[in-house]
């Protein structure tokens, strides 16, 4: 049951994340996502079978069986197509800056969804629905994780595209060139290398160390802002 709750929460988080990119691009004058049929809530249009289902499910089940909890999740969806050349606000057509706005829309959507989950806790508590409370716990955590992870400032992560948009041009060009190996570097440093070093008795886990501090803090902020208090749990 817990696995199904996780899958549903993750699917919503990923679909809304990608939809946010497409909608903001559409608002800024690029209709590529619309023409590709991506401005839709239909999960089939956004979900990558491997990245959105298989990998997160394997990670979730493996951690529940070994750790008894979910320490981290990772997954991806089909990238929303965006043509930067079409982006504009009136006569303003700075491609880098506008792409940064499009990139920021995904994580911002996840943070908004986490807040919505926090607000929904009140209704779940009133209904005394343990299952709904469990779902909201996963929903909040997954959206915060997805939003925070995507803010890593390395292309093709959203944080990398935001950095490319705000850095001085010379630095932005160098960072943009890292996109061809960016996701491989992220996976290697944050997931593969820690596991390999662990076999040698060396502890190196920067992602878990950082997220172990940042995620609880983010969860507390969500709970406080949605009127649930710090110590109430969910």
N, C-alpha and C positions, 0 to 999 in steps of 0.2 A: 504493500500500500504506500509506504513512504517513497519507494522508487517512482511510483506513478505520480505522486504529488510533485516530486522533483522534476520529472519530465514535463509535466504540464506547466509548472512555474517557469522552467527554463525555456520552453517553447514560446510562452507569452513574452518573456523578457527579450528573446532574440528577435521575434517577429516585430515587436514594437520598436526595438532599437533600429532595425533596418528600415522600417516604415518611416521613422522620424527622419532619417537621412534623406529618403526620397521625397517626403513632403516638404522639407525645408528647401531642397534643391528646386522643387517645383515652384515654391513661393518666390524663389530667386530667379525664376525664368528658365530653368532647364527642365524640359518635359521628357527627358530620356527615360527616367524610371517609369513614368506614366505609360509611355509607348511600349515599354517592355512588360507591362502588366504587373509592376511591382508596388503600385500604390493600392495595396489590398491587404486585408487582414487574413487572407487565405494562407495558412502556414505552408502549404505545398509550394507556393511561389517564392518563399524566402528560405526554407529550411534545406540545408545540405544534409543528406542522409548520414554521411560519416561524421561531419563536424558538429551537427546539431543534435544528433541522436546517439549514434554508436559510441563516440568518444566520451561525451558527458555521462552516458549511462554506465559504461565500463568503469569510469572513475568513481562515480557515485556508489555503485554496488561494491566495488573493491574496497573503498574506504569504510563503508558501513560494515562490511564483513571483517575487516582487519582492525579498524580503529573504533568502530561503533559510532562514528560520526563522520560528517563530511568536512574535511579540512580545506579543500579547494576543488573548484570545478573549472573546466576549460572546454570551450567549444567555439564553433564559428558558423556563420550562415553564408548564403550566397551574397557576395557584395552587391549593393545597389548601384546600378550604372549611373554615373554622373558625368556630364560633359562640361568641364570647367569653363570652356569658352562661352557657354550660354548664360553663365551666372551674372547677375547684375542687380543693382538697387538703383532704379532710375537710370541716371547716366553713369553711375559708379560701376566700374567693371574690373576692379582689382581681383584677379583670379585667385591669388594666394589667400588674401584675406577672406574672400567669400567661401572658398573651399574649407577654410578653418571653421567658418560658421556651420557649414554642412556637416563637417566632422564632429563638431561639438554637440550636434543635435542628438546623436545616438546615446552617449553617456548621460546627457541631461534627461532624456526620456527615461532611462533606467532609474535615475535618482527620483524623478517624479513618480514613477511606478512604486518605488519603495515607500514614498510618502503616502500614496494611495493605500498600500498595504497596511501601513501604520494606522491610518484612519479606519480601515475595515476591521481592525482588531476590536474596536468598540462593539460593532454589530455581532462579531463572532462570540465575544464574551457574553453579550446579552442573550444570545441564542444558546450559550453553553455548548457550543460545538467544538469539541476537541479536534476533530478532523480538520475543520476550517482553520482553527488556530495553528495547527501543524502546517497546513498549506501556506498560511500567511507568513509563518516563520521562515520557511524555505523561500517564499516569494520575495520577501524583503532582503534576505541574505544574498540570494542569487542576483537580484537586480543591483545591489550594491557592489557585489563582486564583479559583475559584468561591466558596470560603469567605471569602477576604479581600475580594473585591469586594462580596459581600453584607453585609459588616460596615460598609459606608459608612453613617454615621449620618443617613440621610435616608429617610423613608418614601417608597415602599413597600418599600425594601430592608430586609432582616432587621435590619441595624444600626439603622435608623430606628425599627423597632418595639421593639427592645431599649431604645433611648434613651427612647422614650415611656414605657416601663415603669419606668424607674429615675429619671428626672428629676422634680423637684418638679412638682406638678400644673399650675401656671400655665405653666411652660415646656413641659411635655408636651403641653398643649392646643395651644399655638402650633405646635409641631413636627408634631403630628398633622394640623393643618390644611394643612400643606405637601404632604400625600400626593397631593392632586389634581394637582399638577404636579411631584411629586418625581422620577419616572422620566424625564420630559422634561428636567428640569434636569440630571440626572445625565448623560444622553446628550449634551445640548448642551455642557456644560462639559468633559466628559471625552473626547468623541470628535469631535463636529461642529466646535466652536470651534477646537480645535487644527489640524484640517485646513484650515479656512478661513483662519486666521491664517498658516499655513505658506505659502499661496499669496501672501501679502503679505510674505513674508520674516521674519515674526515667529514666534519659537519660544515656544509656550505648550503644554506637554503635562504637566500635573500628575499624571495617572494613570500615565503611563509613567515619569515621574521617581520617583514614590513606589514603584511596583511594581518598578521596576528595582533598588531597594534592599531592599525588604521580601521579595520573592519569593525571591531567592537565599538570603537569611538563613533564610527558612522552609524552603527545600529542605535547607540544611545541617543545620538542627535535626532534620528528619525523618531524614536519613541517619545522623546521629550517634546519635539515639535508637533507631534500628533496627539499630545495629551495623555500618553500612556505612562509617563514617569520613567525613571531610570531603573527602578528595582521591581517593576511589575512583571517583567518577562512577557512572553507571548507564545 
